[in-house]
C-alpha cells in the first residue's frame, strides 16, 4: 500500500473555503473604520516628530525651565488638554493630529504662551512636545 503525502481533496477544499472567507470578511471591513492604536499617548505624540534627537535637546532645556512639568502624564495632559476632545483626539489620524498641534502652536504664539530656551523661542506646546521626547 502506497503512502500518500499532502492534503486530501476534502482538506484542500475546506482550507480554500476558509481562506476565501477570511479574504471576503477582511475586504468587507469599511475603510473609514479606525484601526485601534495600541501605542501610548506619549508614543502617539512623539511619533509625529521628524527629528527626535533635536527635539530631545530642546525638550531637555524646556524641562530645566519648567521642572514641575517633567512627567510624561503631565505633559500628555497639558498638550492634549487643549485639543477638542482632549486626550481622545490622540486617536485621530496622523495628519489630523498634526493639524491640531499646528493650531495649538499658532494659538500659543498669538496669546504669547512662549518660552525662550537657549536662544530658541518656542511655544509652550512645542516645548512640552519636545519635553515629552526627552522623557521617552
C-alpha positions in Angstrom: 0.0 0.0 0.0 1.5 3.3 -1.0 1.7 6.1 1.5 0.1 9.5 0.5 1.6 12.8 1.5 -0.1 16.1 1.3 -3.6 17.3 1.5 -6.6 15.2 0.7 -9.1 16.8 -1.7 -11.5 17.4 1.2 -8.8 19.1 3.3 -7.9 21.3 0.3 -11.5 22.4 -0.3 -12.0 23.2 3.4 -8.8 25.1 3.6 -9.6 27.0 0.4 -13.1 27.9 1.7 -11.6 29.2 4.9 -9.0 31.3 3.2 -11.7 32.7 0.8 -14.0 33.5 3.7 -11.2 35.4 5.5 -10.5 37.5 2.4 -14.1 38.3 2.0 -14.5 39.2 5.6 -11.4 41.4 5.5 -12.4 43.2 2.4 -15.9 44.0 3.8 -14.5 46.0 6.7 -15.2 49.7 5.9 -12.1 51.7 5.1 -13.3 54.5 7.4 -13.3 52.3 10.5 -10.4 53.3 12.6 -7.7 50.7 13.4 -7.1 50.6 17.1 -3.8 52.3 18.1 -2.0 50.3 20.7 0.7 52.9 21.4 0.6 55.0 24.5 -0.5 58.7 24.3 3.2 59.8 24.7 4.3 57.5 21.9 1.5 58.7 19.8 2.6 62.3 20.2 6.3 61.8 19.9 5.8 59.6 16.9 4.8 62.7 15.0 8.3 64.3 15.4 10.5 64.1 12.4 13.8 65.0 14.3 13.6 63.3 17.6 17.3 63.9 18.5 16.8 67.7 18.1 13.5 67.6 19.9 15.2 65.8 22.9 17.8 68.7 23.1 15.1 71.3 23.1 13.0 69.2 25.4 15.7 68.9 28.0 16.1 72.7 28.0 12.3 73.0 28.4 12.3 70.6 31.3 15.1 72.5 33.0 13.0 75.7 32.6 9.7 74.0 33.7 10.8 71.2 36.1 7.3 70.9 37.6 6.1 69.6 34.2 8.8 66.9 33.9 6.4 63.9 34.0 5.1 62.1 31.0 1.5 62.0 32.1 1.6 65.7 33.0 3.0 66.7 29.6 0.5 64.5 27.7 -2.4 66.1 29.7 -1.1 69.6 29.1 -0.7 69.0 25.4 -3.9 67.1 24.7 -5.9 69.1 27.1 -6.1 71.9 24.6 -7.4 69.7 21.8 -11.1 69.5 21.1 -11.9 66.1 22.6 -8.9 66.2 24.9 -6.8 63.0 25.1 -9.4 61.3 22.9 -8.1 63.4 20.0 -4.9 61.3 20.1 -6.9 58.6 18.3 -7.0 60.9 15.2 -5.1 60.2 12.0 -1.6 61.5 11.9 -2.4 64.4 9.6 -5.4 65.4 11.7 -3.3 65.3 14.9 -0.5 67.3 13.2 -3.2 69.9 12.3 -4.4 70.1 15.9 -0.8 70.6 17.1 -0.2 73.3 14.5 -3.3 75.2 15.5 -2.3 74.9 19.2 1.2 76.3 18.4 -0.4 79.2 16.5 -2.6 79.9 19.4 0.3 79.8 21.8 2.2 82.4 19.7 -1.0 84.6 19.3 -1.6 84.5 23.1 2.1 84.9 23.9 2.4 81.5 25.5 6.1 81.2 24.6 9.3 80.4 26.3 13.0 81.2 25.3 15.2 78.1 25.5 18.9 78.5 24.8 18.1 81.2 22.2 15.2 79.3 20.7 11.7 80.9 21.0 9.2 78.1 21.1 5.5 77.9 22.0 4.5 76.1 25.2 3.0 73.3 23.2 6.3 72.8 21.2 8.3 72.9 24.4 6.0 70.3 26.0 6.1 68.1 23.0 9.9 68.2 22.9 10.0 67.7 26.7 7.9 64.5 26.1 10.5 63.4 23.6 13.3 64.0 26.2 11.5 61.8 28.7 10.6 58.9 26.4 
